[in-house]
Amino acid sequence: MRNNGFIRAKAVTIPIRLSDIPSNVEEIKKALKNAQNENVDIITFQELTLTGYTIGDLVFTQSILDGVKKAIHELKEFSKSISSLFAVGAPLQVDNSIFNTAIVFYNGHILGVSAKTYLPNYNEYYEGRHYSPSLKEVRNILLDGEEVPFGNKIIYQNDLMPEMKVGVEICEDMWATTTPSTLMCEGGATIILNLSASNERLGKAQYRHDLVKMTSARLMCAYVYASSGEGESTSDLVYSGHNLIAEDGHMLFENYPFENNACLGDIDLELLLHERNKNNHFVNKVDNMTFVHYKQDIKEKNTLHRRVDKNPFVPEDEDILERARFILKIQAHGLIQRMKATGSKKVVIGLSGGLDSTLALLVVNDAYDLLGYDKKDIHAITLPCFGTSERTKSNALELAKILGITLREIDISDSVKQHLKDIDHDLTTYDVAFENAQARERTQVLFDYSNMINALVIGTGDLSELALGWCTYNGDHMSSYNINVSIPKTLVIYLVKAYALIHNELKEVLEDIIMTPISPELLPLENGEIKQKTEDIIGPYQYHDFVLFHFLRYGYAPSKIYMLGKIAFKGIYQEDEMLKWMKIFFKRFFTSQFKRNCLPDGPKVGSVSISPRGDLRMPSDASYNLYLDDLK
């Protein structure tokens, strides 16, 4: 898709001079020139841009109606010098009625006239006095010498970028029960422009924010909203110029009330189409929908006007602890149901002193608190071997002591040595067999011990490790129930940090666990320190989580993820490093699917999951060549 699916949109509130149409036209031209310099592709102005919303009965005067027609001609001619599609609000006389309309211009043409459907006529509003509602069916009218479609079921489609399908509604239309935008999006529209004159009052800005955001979520579209501001009459009401751009339930950009700023940002059409493709209840209904075809060249942009989060899995809400508590509750309640279903009041967990087993234990601790079970029935087992460091071991012991659980140490060194001897493996050859023998022995001990005491084995492997296949088949990727299965490594760190803030008695040990290098500890120590550091081998989890999120959540091509990564990690990682890690990711992701196809149960927490029973149904023998070729 051209430009990686991005188009640049802008919501503009010009300062109005009521009924001074020539002055307002000059303001529109000025705004269009500014947008031209910003490489904007699509622009919407506020409701009744040409006259102002609050002109009242002046709309009936011939001077206004004739002035609107002259302004339309002037803007049509001016649009020849502008590369953007833009919508301007105007009262328009059609036959024997006046309509509240949005006139859509592009490249010297009027593409169409979208009319307002719902006319508020209550409280402070009296539009029913001045305007007629849109016709139920689209018809052609003659406007400035052109025959153009007129109505509320019009979609403007860019044939040079067919995914760019634009619908228009006006103010109250969005607040109605059955909105025109609903019908247009069912008909294929991916972007909705709203020309509004929503006045300000206490609490309304937040409601408007939520409504725009949730409309974009419900319709899986981008919603570009421009509202009236400076210059409107303040006889009874005040207008704040509150402009917003939302995309699929996320507020991308917003200028706050009374800031008098335009709102500009890049919309990702590829993201929207991916969401619609996945949600197969979203079926295009093109009956009675009029398509206006035009050809607009969407130019490549040197910069991207949208935030690219380098930690997409980590919440950024103001109340960080509340979000962490909620995630931990999902994990804990998943375990609670499994324990009730099996009738088991005991669990066994391999406690290494690393991040993943720490988080799993903390969740188990919460589950036991909720159930009121005796924490002595939490059996944490440390399983030291050749690569176990004193730091991780002591942290595991300290954690168990503070929580008051049952702790047992079982050194597996002799068992592993005997096994390696049995298969004629040299103890000084540190290959995959050497490493996996330890991981499988640990798993065997945990399961056998759980059989002895009738307990569940709690899995600890996280989403990032499972995506990369950084686990031992029939070893540490097996358990009775894995409460970390959909928690990526960056979120694991976030949750452990949050737990330390909530539980001050654990703060010191949890902070040290967070600072410990990530390692499976399967190779012998070097001067007493961890030698095998995971991120030195496969690359940083932060970057892998970034790739994982965009690949599974939105289905982006590797080249697009790489482009976004260059923005998110500028000054943090080198571009050649990121390219190397991306190749590692896709090779490991595809060749490790056989491990994920037999994963134990575990709770889904976020929007990305690799459960073979749920979100990721993928053959184990799929090729990664197509994805690596894209990176070339």
JOLIN-V71406 format. One line per field, one symbol per residue. ss: DSSP state (H for helix, E for strand, C for the rest). psi: psi as a letter, one per 30 degrees, with the letter a starting at -180 (. if undefined). burial: + if it has 9 or more other ideal C-beta (glycine too) atoms within 8 Angstrom, else -. A space follows every 10 residues. Layout:
ss: ???
psi: ???
burial: ???
This chain:
ss: CHHHHEEEEE EECCCCCCCC HHHHHHHHHH HHHHHHHCCC CEEEECCCCC CCCCCHHHHH CHHHHHHHHH HHHHHHHHHH HCCCEEEEEE EEEECCEEEE EEEEEECCEE EEEEECCCCC CCCCCCHHHC CCCCCCCCEE EEECCEEEEE ECCEEEEECC CCCCEEEEEE CHHHHCCCCH HHHHHHCCCC EEEEEECCEE CCCHHHHHHH HHHHHHHHHC CEEEEEECCC CCCCCCCEEC CCEEEEECCE EEEEECCCCC CCEEEEEEHH HHHHHHHHCC CCCCCCCCCE EEEECCCCCC CCCCCCCCCC CCCCCCCCCH HHHHHHHHHH HHHHHHHHHH HHCCCCEEEE CCCCHHHHHH HHHHHHHHHH HCCCHHHEEE EECCCCCCCH HHHHHHHHHH HHHCCEEEEC CCHHHHHHHH HHCCCCCCCC CHHHHHHHHH HHHHHHHHHH HHHCCEEEEC CCHHHHHHCC CCCCCCCCCC EECCCCCCHH HHHHHHHHHH HHCHHHHHHH HHHHHCCCCC CCCCCECCEC CCCHHHHHCC HHHHHHHHHH HHHHCCCHHH HHHHHHHHCC CCCCHHHHHH HHHHHHHHHH HCHHHHCCCC CCCCCCCCCC CCCCCCCCCC CCCCHHHHHH HC
psi: kkgggkkklk kkjlkkjkfi eeeeeeeeee eeeeeefghk ekkkllkhee fkehfbffff keeeeeeeee eeeeeeeeff gkfkklkkkk kkkjcglkkj ljkkkkhglj eljkkkejjk hlcfkhffee lklklfkklk ljjhgkjlkk aghkkjkjff iffjjklklj cfefflejke eeeeefffkf kkkjjlhjlk lkfeeeeeee eeefeeeefh lkjjkkllck flkgeflkkf hjkkjljhgk jekkklkgfh kljklkkjee eeeeeeeeig fjkkjgkgkk kjkljkjjkk kflkilkjkf iffkkgleie eeeeeeeeee eefeeeeeee efgkgklkkj jfgleefeee eeeeeeeeee fglkffgjjk kkikbegkle eeeeeeeeee eefhlkkkkj kgeeeeeeee eeghkkfgji aeeeefeeee eeeeeeeeee eegilkkkkf kleeeeefgi lkkgcfgkle kjfgfgjlee eeeeeeeeee eejfffeeee eeeefkkkkf hfkkljhglk ejjeffeflk eeeeeeeeef eeefgkkeee eeeeeeeegk fekkeeeeee eeeeeeeeee fgefeffhkl llkkeafklg kffcfjjkkf gkkgeeeeee f.
burial: --++++++++ +++++++++- +--++-++++ ++++++-+-+ ++++++++++ +++++--++- ---++-++++ ++++++-++- -+-+++++++ +++----+++ +++++++-++ ++++++++++ ------+--+ +--++--+-- +-+----+++ ++++++++-- +-++++++++ ++++-+--++ ++++++++++ ++++++++++ ---++--++- +++++++-++ ++++++++++ -+----+-++ ++++++++-- +++++----+ -+++++++++ ++++++---- --------++ -+-+-+-+-- +--+-+---+ +++------+ +-+++-++++ ++++++-++- ---+-+++++ ++++++++++ ++++++++-+ ----+-++++ +++++++++- ++++++++++ -++-+++--+ -++-+++-++ ----+----- --++++++++ +++-+++-++ --+-++++++ ++++++++++ ++--++++++ ++++++++++ ++++++++++ +----++-++ ++++-+-+++ +++-+----+ +++++--++- ++++++++++ ++++-+-+++ +++++++++- --+---++++ ++++++++++ -++-+++-++ -++++--+++ ++---+---- ---+--++-+ +-
